[in-house]
């Protein structure tokens, strides 16, 4: 099982896994079959394919803070919200990866060149809408002024007190708070390492689970594995028409049965996405860290899944990622 530990180490660093095989233990087709068996009509086609700006929506938003604790913001030009203020943000274009899209949006809307350094959070709605919140460093450019106004924005400014501005929406306030907290974090306040999405193509929307639990008899950490085909970390297809929490709940039920013991999703360890080739690999894979409160001896699993005891050092590293801010939050907004 050395390969499993090697993969876990990569995920803890925010890296992608090397395998070219796209594992999926609970496909959309299987989810639909389970729904039909309960008399529920499927809400998405079993052969759903994520296509950027068509069947899946990817949004990027940037939060950049300067030494004066000011936040880079832009004034909207769109008729529906003209004159109001917001973070630089927008839809990813076909063929873009997440970092490319962010750099483009920021320079279009603020005039500034940025170097993204880490994800701060990911938001998901209805399983086929994702917003990636990224921070980093401003490395050049010229701040957009009213004379530079165009269809992208009217101007940009460094804002000290965003609550004094007429905002397009208040959803950016917790993002700004988190951005400032990250920028001003002290050495005594632990945060996850810098994590950016890795470039790896996927044809589906996938959720990979790193499920950890302690064994009472030896106090060692174990992780859940699927033994379907090649041994691997459990993966399911994200239902594009349902709340991501609903997808996770169904997958956990598939693994542990109807009475799933109390568990906690902590946040993301990694994101894999490419967007290239355009139109054929617009999927992604989110790796979510989950922990059980009960010991292994009290948690039963269904056939084709098993627990693997991992080295003490790796187990401690996993446990160190359970506290707040040690993973990238995955916020399910509807």
N, C-alpha and C positions, 0 to 999 in steps of 0.2 A: 504493500500500500504506500510505498514511497512516493508514487506519482500523485496520490491524493494529497499528501502533505506538501509536496512541491506546488500543487495547484492552490492550496490554501494560502501558502506564503505569498504567491503572486497576487491573489485577491486581496490580501491584507495590505499590499502595496498599491492597490488600485489598478493592477495590471490585468490584461486579458489572458485567457487561457489559450494554449497553442493548438488544441485539437481542431481539425477542419470539420469534424463531424458535429452537426447541430443536434444535440440531444434534446429530446422532449418526452417527458414521462406522462404528461396529461395534456393532450392536444385539444384544440378547439373542437375537433370532430368528436372526441371522447366526452368533452364537457357537454356538447349538444345531445349526445346519446343519453347521458345521465339525466339531462333535463327532460327529454322526451319520455324516458322511463317513468318520470314523476308526473307526466301529463302536462309539462310546460313546453310551450312552443319556443324553439331557438330564436334568439334575438340577433344573431349574426350568422352569416354563412360559414360553413365548416371550412371552405376553401378561401377564406379571407386573406388578402395580401395587403400589407401596409405599403402605401404609396404616398410619398411626401406631397403635401398640399392637396391631396385627394382623399385617401382613406385614413390617413394619419396626419396629425398636426403637431409639429415641433416648434416650440417657441424658445428663443434665447433672451435672457435679460442680464444686464451687467450692473454690478454694484461696485463703484470705485470711490475710495475715500482718500483724501489728501492729508498731509500732516496737520492741517488746521481742523481736522475732523469734519470737513465739508464733503458733501456727496455730489458726484457728477450727475446732473439732471438735464433733461431737454424739454423744450416747450413744443407741444403738439401743433402740427399744421393741418391735420385731417379735419374736415368740416364738422364731424360729429363731436370733436373735443378740442377744437382750435383754441389755443391760448392757455390750455391747461398743462400742468407739468407732470412728468413721469420719468422713470428710469429709462435709459436707452434699451430698447427691446424691439423684437419683431419676429416674424416667421422665418424659419429656415427655408432657403431655396432648394430646389431639386439639385442633387449632386453635391451639396455641401455637407461637411461634418460640423459638429457643434462649435468647435473653436473657430473655424473659418466663418461661420455665420455670425458669431458674436463680434469678431473683429470688424466685419463688414457693417453690421448694424451700428456699432459705436462710432465709427468714423463717419458714416452717413448722417447720423443724428446729432453728433456733438463736435465733429471735426478732429477728435483726438485719436491717436494711435495707441492701442493697448496691447499688453502681453498678458493673456489669461494665465493664472497660476493654479486656481483650484475651484471646484464646484463647492457651493455653499448649501444648496438644497435642490431638490427636484420635486416638482408638483405634477400630479396626474389627475385627469378628469375623464371619467367614462372609459378608461382603458385605451383610448386612442388619441388623447391630447396630453402632451407633455411640455412642461416649461422647465428649462435648465437655468438655474441661477448661478452665475459665475462671477468671481472677483479676480483681481490681478493688479497690474501696475500700468499707469499711464507712462508711455515712453516717448511721446512726441506729439506733433500735430499742432493745430491752432484752433482755439476754442471758437465755436461757431457764434457769430454775432447776428443781429437782425438784418444786416446788409447781405448776409449769406443765406437768408431764408429761402427754402425751397419746399418741395412736396414732402420731404422727409421730416423736417422740423423747422421751427421759426428761429430758434436760437438754443444755446446751451449755457449753463452756468454751474459754478460750484456753489452749492446751497448749504448754509449752516443750519437752518431751521426749516425743515421741509413742511412742518405743520402750518407754517405761515403762508405757504403757497396754495394756489388753487390746483388741487391734484385731480388728475384724470380718474383715479380710483385709489381707495385707501389700502388696497391689497399690497402695495409696495412698502407700507410702513413697517411690518414685521421683517421684510427683507432688508430694509435699511438698518433696522436695529441689529439684525444678525451680522450684516456687513461691518458695521462699526465695532461690534463686539469682537469679530474676528481680527479686524485691523488693530484693535487696541488690546488684544489678549496679552496677558502677562505670562511669565514663565511658570507661575504657580497654577495657571488655569489650563488644563489639558485640552487640546484640540486634535482632531485627526490630521494626518500629514496632508500635504498638498496632493489633491486627487483631481486629475482631469480625465474626461472620457478617453478611452483608448480606441484606436482605429481598428475595428474588426467588423467585417460585413456580416449581417444576419438577414435572413429572408422573412423572419417572423418577429413578433413582439414576444420576448421571452422573459420569464422571471426565474432566476436561479436562486436556490436557497442554501445558505450555510446555517444549518440548525445545530446548535450545540446544547449539551446537557452534561451534568456531572453524575458519575456513578457513585452511589453512597459507599459501597464497600471499599473503594480505594481512592475516592475523591479526585479521580482523573476525568478530564474532559473528553467527551466522545462527540463525534459529528455524524450526521445522518448521510447515508449513501443509498443511491439506487443501484440495484443489481440487474435492472433491465438492460439487456445487451451488455455493453462494456460498463464496468463499475464507474460511477460518476456522481457528482453532487446533483440532487434532485432539481429538475427543470420543468416548468409548465408554460404553456402558451397563455399570454395575457388576453383575456376576453375583451375585444375592442368596444363592446357595448355595455360593459358592466363596471361598476366601481372596483378598483384594484383590490380593495380589501375583500370583496366578494370572491374574486379569483383566488386570493390567498386562502381564504376560508375553505373553499371547495377543494383546493389542492391538499391542504392539511387534513381534511376529512378523508380524502382519497388515500392518504398515507396512514393515518392513525385511527380511522373509524369515526363514527358519529360523535362520540364523546371525546373530543380532543382536549387533553389536559391544558390548564392555563399556560400560555406562552406569550412572549412579547417580541414583536418586530422592532428592531432597534434603528435600522437605517441601512443605507447602501454602502457596500464596500467598493464596488466598481460599476462602471457603465461601459458597455461595448457598443459601438455604433460606427458606421462608415458613411453611408449615403452614396457610395460609389460601388459599382457602376450605377448611374442615375436610373431610377425606376425599377431596378431589380433587387437591390439590397438596402431597402429603406427600413428594415427592422432594427431592433436593438436587443440587448440583454442586460437586465438589471440584476445585480447580485445583492440579495437582501440577507442581513444577519438577523437570526431569530434565536431566542433562548427559551428553554423550559425552566420553570421554577421547581417542578418536582424532580426527584432523582430518576435516573434511567430505570431503576428497578420497578418504578410505578407507571411507566409509560410503555404501553404496548404498541406495536407497529404491525402493519399488514404485510403479507408476503411481497417479495421483490424489493424490500427495503431492509436496511440493516444499520447497526451502529458500529462505528470504528473508533477505537481508543487511539488518541493521537499523543505525540510526545508531550511531556510536561511543559517544555518551553513553548511549544506552539499552542498548547492549551491555555497557558498564561497569557499569551499574546491575544488570543481570541477573547478571553475574559476581560482584558484591558480595553477592548473595543466596545464593551457593553454600556459604559456610562454615557451620559449626555455629551454631545459634541465630538464623540469619538468615531462616529460614522456620519455620512451625508444624509440629512433627514429626507425621507420620502413622504411628502405631504399629499394625502388624498383629499381633494377639495370637493369632490362630488362623485 
